[in-house]
């Protein structure tokens, strides 16, 4: 493991166990990624700061903190514990409102920054499973941070990047490929954000990988699947191996990975 690795942290909780690890990379001087695991409410989330040295780190920290605050408030004031469509919709709406609140909070901080180049924002991705493996989990994202599900030894990408490159790829790859760094929406900098949400029922043993584009931008999905399969016995080893491989490939961006396993 690279000596400059920010030490990862195992987070045990009633609803899941998670391991998070982050690294500034080999090019960037500042790590503007943030991650948070809130075991009491079943939340695991990563955010990637947008805005270079002009506040992206602050925006990513505000994004994860605001999301946790809002979803904790939703839990405190009562949460539908059913598994029907109404309960699913209610929980997804809680996530939408939490993301909107994070977006508004960051935008409020940008009000005094007249020049666009001074504005900061963040991408965000995560999972909210307030009842652990006993009910459905809601995956959400804005931007190009990703969520993957690992079931057995198979990897499934559960999010689709909000990027010009992804739209070009899905549109048939006509014309010159746009930069993979050109994202179409981010908290705090877009006029409005439209998060993608997907709820699913986890199986026993399912793991989720939540990561910033510094990880998935350095390796393809087959390589991620191989790393996770090779280190199936240990989330710590799997997370550290992903960061190490990203650094070996150049580490051109900040790298953050959170692995979690849901419990009943």
ABEGO torsion letter per residue (X at the ends): XBAABBBBBBBBBAABBBBBBBBAEAABABBABBBBBBAAAGBBBBBBBBGEAAGAAAAAAAAAAAAAAAAAAAAAAEBBABABAAAAAAAAAAAAAAAAAAAAAAAAAAAABABAAABBBBBBBBBBBAAEAABBBBBBBBEABBBBBBBEABBBBABBBBBAAAAAAAAGGBEBBBBAABBABBBGABABBBBBBBBBBBBBGBBBBBBBAAAAAABBAAAAAAAAAAAAABAAAAAAAAAAAAAAAGGABBBBBBBBBBBX
